[in-house]
Amino acid sequence: MGKAWLAAIVWDIRIFPIVMSVFSVHTPRMMDDDDIMSRLLSDIEEFCATSGMSETAFGWAAVRDRSLVSDLRDGREPRKKTRERIRSFIENNAAA
């Protein structure tokens, strides 16, 4: 058997982590659901502040739901289609 087992241990403990760090590719962190909801809510709040629209009026105009913003604050997670409608409303009605 010889010194092969010693070489394997050295590879595992010292060399392998170095090789992996050199050749590993950093992948950016994906936004999780909490990040998406937090970002959506802050974008809605910013839109309402800059446009002068109340949050209930925004909810009604964007998705026909007056309690949208308060529900988002309480943890509601709208479906993808609803999020897309909200984003579309903000983009189409943003002040120029």
C-alpha positions as semicolon CSV with decimal commas, in nm:
position;residue;x (nm);y (nm);z (nm)
1;M;0,000;0,000;0,000
2;G;0,290;0,231;0,067
3;K;0,242;0,604;0,096
4;A;-0,063;0,627;-0,129
5;W;-0,296;0,669;0,169
6;L;-0,085;0,959;0,294
7;A;-0,103;1,130;-0,046
8;A;-0,482;1,087;-0,047
9;I;-0,513;1,249;0,296
10;V;-0,291;1,542;0,196
11;W;-0,501;1,586;-0,120
12;D;-0,825;1,587;0,077
13;I;-0,710;1,817;0,356
14;R;-0,471;2,066;0,194
15;I;-0,484;2,062;-0,183
16;F;-0,849;1,997;-0,270
17;P;-0,986;2,313;-0,100
18;I;-0,728;2,527;-0,278
19;V;-0,808;2,372;-0,617
20;M;-1,180;2,421;-0,559
21;S;-1,138;2,785;-0,458
22;V;-0,930;2,860;-0,767
23;F;-1,166;2,693;-1,013
24;S;-1,499;2,760;-0,850
25;V;-1,730;3,005;-1,018
26;H;-1,911;3,251;-0,797
27;T;-2,281;3,247;-0,864
28;P;-2,475;3,550;-0,751
29;R;-2,736;3,498;-0,484
30;M;-3,085;3,467;-0,619
31;M;-3,347;3,695;-0,467
32;D;-3,565;3,498;-0,231
33;D;-3,936;3,556;-0,179
34;D;-3,880;3,791;0,115
35;D;-3,650;4,009;-0,098
36;I;-3,900;4,018;-0,383
37;M;-4,192;4,113;-0,157
38;S;-3,988;4,373;0,029
39;R;-3,872;4,528;-0,298
40;L;-4,225;4,525;-0,441
41;L;-4,367;4,694;-0,132
42;S;-4,096;4,961;-0,126
43;D;-4,150;5,028;-0,499
44;I;-4,524;5,071;-0,437
45;E;-4,460;5,304;-0,143
46;E;-4,216;5,510;-0,351
47;F;-4,464;5,530;-0,639
48;C;-4,743;5,645;-0,406
49;A;-4,518;5,905;-0,244
50;T;-4,399;6,052;-0,573
51;S;-4,735;6,040;-0,750
52;G;-4,945;6,156;-0,456
53;M;-5,172;5,853;-0,493
54;S;-5,305;5,691;-0,178
55;E;-5,216;5,326;-0,117
56;T;-5,580;5,218;-0,137
57;A;-5,623;5,403;-0,466
58;F;-5,306;5,238;-0,594
59;G;-5,431;4,891;-0,506
60;W;-5,762;4,955;-0,678
61;A;-5,607;5,107;-0,990
62;A;-5,337;4,840;-1,025
63;V;-5,521;4,518;-0,941
64;R;-5,871;4,611;-0,824
65;D;-5,786;4,541;-0,460
66;R;-5,803;4,831;-0,215
67;S;-5,635;4,633;0,063
68;L;-5,336;4,526;-0,149
69;V;-5,070;4,736;0,024
70;S;-5,185;4,664;0,378
71;D;-5,210;4,293;0,292
72;L;-4,854;4,301;0,155
73;R;-4,736;4,455;0,482
74;D;-4,914;4,174;0,668
75;G;-4,723;3,912;0,470
76;R;-4,943;3,846;0,169
77;E;-4,749;3,700;-0,123
78;P;-4,927;3,776;-0,450
79;R;-4,903;3,539;-0,742
80;K;-4,658;3,608;-1,023
81;K;-4,934;3,739;-1,251
82;T;-5,043;3,990;-0,985
83;R;-4,685;4,104;-0,929
84;E;-4,651;4,154;-1,305
85;R;-4,970;4,364;-1,313
86;I;-4,839;4,579;-1,027
87;R;-4,502;4,631;-1,198
88;S;-4,673;4,712;-1,527
89;F;-4,895;4,971;-1,359
90;I;-4,598;5,138;-1,192
91;E;-4,398;5,146;-1,517
92;N;-4,687;5,276;-1,726
93;N;-4,787;5,546;-1,476
94;A;-4,448;5,665;-1,352
95;A;-4,396;6,039;-1,365
96;A;-4,186;6,138;-1,663
